[in-house]
């Protein structure tokens, strides 16, 4: 496609749109009981993550940092919802077979979410520096 941002786009699609979203979905499946999954927050999370990703990609390819900022805010909202859902209050509904590995898995998952939350403002700054 001869895209200036082709390598960035490929990495973003795989890591942020793919791997991070699969991890958030898997965490909800493994760690929340049926009652918690029935709430609307998971849908807000998925919607914010996908709309935010589309805005970040579109804003980057169009050279429009304000669109990247809007998408980044949506990504922060989605990551914050995911971090809240991974809180210690949801431990009671963990499947017994996965309870032994829970602290390590939950810790790694929270760390990934924190890395995402820290990297989002960095990406915003880079977008403004590149296109500002």
C-alpha positions as CSV (number, residue, x, y, z in Angstrom):
1,X,0.0,0.0,0.0
2,X,3.0,2.3,0.2
3,X,1.9,3.7,3.6
4,X,4.4,5.9,5.4
5,X,3.1,4.5,8.7
6,X,2.8,0.9,7.4
7,X,5.1,-0.7,9.9
8,X,3.5,1.2,12.8
9,X,0.0,0.2,11.5
10,X,0.9,-3.5,11.3
11,X,2.3,-3.5,14.9
12,X,-0.7,-1.5,16.2
13,X,-3.2,-3.8,14.6
14,X,-1.5,-6.9,16.0
15,X,-0.6,-5.7,19.5
16,X,-3.3,-3.1,20.4
17,X,-6.2,-4.2,18.3
18,X,-5.5,-7.9,18.5
19,X,-3.4,-9.1,21.4
20,X,-4.5,-6.6,24.0
21,X,-8.2,-7.0,23.1
22,X,-8.0,-10.8,23.3
23,X,-6.2,-10.5,26.7
24,X,-9.0,-8.3,28.0
25,X,-11.7,-10.6,26.7
26,X,-9.9,-13.7,28.2
27,X,-9.5,-12.0,31.5
28,X,-13.2,-11.3,31.7
29,X,-14.1,-14.8,30.7
30,X,-11.7,-16.4,33.3
31,X,-12.2,-13.9,36.2
32,X,-15.7,-12.7,36.4
33,X,-18.9,-14.5,37.3
34,X,-22.0,-14.6,35.1
35,X,-23.7,-11.8,37.0
36,X,-20.8,-9.4,36.5
37,X,-20.4,-10.4,32.8
38,X,-24.1,-9.6,32.3
39,X,-23.5,-5.9,33.1
40,X,-23.1,-3.3,30.3
41,X,-19.6,-2.3,31.3
42,X,-17.9,-5.0,29.2
43,X,-19.7,-3.7,26.1
44,X,-18.7,-0.1,26.9
45,X,-15.1,-1.4,27.3
46,X,-15.2,-3.2,23.9
47,X,-16.9,-0.3,22.2
48,X,-14.4,2.2,23.5
49,X,-11.4,0.1,22.7
50,X,-12.6,-0.5,19.1
51,X,-13.7,3.0,18.4
52,X,-10.6,4.4,20.0
53,X,-8.4,2.2,17.9
54,X,-10.2,3.2,14.7
55,X,-9.8,6.9,15.7
56,X,-6.1,6.5,16.5
57,X,-5.4,4.6,13.2
58,X,-7.5,7.1,11.2
59,X,-6.0,10.1,12.9
60,X,-2.5,8.9,12.4
61,X,-2.9,8.0,8.7
62,X,-4.7,11.4,8.1
63,X,-2.1,13.3,10.1
64,X,-4.7,14.7,12.5
65,X,-3.5,14.6,16.1
66,X,-6.8,15.8,17.6
67,X,-8.4,12.6,16.2
68,X,-5.6,10.6,17.8
69,X,-6.3,12.4,21.1
70,X,-10.0,11.5,21.0
71,X,-9.2,7.9,20.2
72,X,-6.6,7.8,23.0
73,X,-9.2,9.1,25.5
74,X,-11.4,6.2,24.5
75,X,-8.6,3.7,24.9
76,X,-7.8,5.1,28.4
77,X,-11.5,4.6,29.3
78,X,-11.5,1.0,28.1
79,X,-8.2,0.2,29.8
80,X,-9.5,1.7,33.1
81,X,-12.6,-0.4,32.9
82,X,-10.5,-3.5,32.3
83,X,-8.2,-2.6,35.2
84,X,-11.2,-2.1,37.5
85,X,-12.7,-5.4,36.4
86,X,-9.3,-7.1,37.3
87,X,-9.6,-5.8,40.8
88,X,-9.4,-8.0,43.9
89,X,-13.1,-7.9,44.4
90,X,-13.7,-10.4,41.6
91,X,-11.6,-13.2,43.2
92,X,-14.6,-15.0,44.7
93,X,-15.9,-16.2,41.4
94,X,-12.7,-17.7,40.1
95,X,-12.9,-21.3,38.8
96,X,-11.2,-23.6,41.4
97,X,-8.8,-25.1,38.8
98,X,-7.3,-21.7,38.0
99,X,-7.1,-20.4,41.6
100,X,-3.5,-21.5,42.1
101,X,-2.2,-19.5,39.2
102,X,-4.4,-16.5,39.8
103,X,-2.1,-14.1,41.6
104,X,0.6,-14.4,38.9
105,X,-1.7,-14.2,36.0
106,X,-3.7,-11.3,37.5
107,X,-0.4,-9.5,38.3
108,X,0.9,-9.9,34.7
109,X,-2.4,-8.8,33.3
110,X,-2.6,-5.7,35.5
111,X,1.0,-4.9,34.5
112,X,0.1,-5.1,30.8
113,X,-2.8,-2.8,31.4
114,X,-0.6,-0.3,33.3
115,X,1.9,-0.4,30.4
116,X,-0.9,0.3,28.0
117,X,-2.2,3.2,30.1
118,X,1.3,4.7,30.3
119,X,2.0,4.2,26.6
120,X,-1.2,6.0,25.4
121,X,-0.1,9.5,26.5
122,X,3.3,8.8,25.0
123,X,1.6,8.0,21.7
124,X,-0.4,11.2,21.9
125,X,2.7,13.3,22.4
126,X,4.5,11.5,19.5
127,X,1.5,12.2,17.3
128,X,1.6,15.9,18.0
129,X,5.4,16.0,17.5
130,X,5.1,14.2,14.2
131,X,2.1,16.1,12.8
132,X,1.8,19.2,15.0
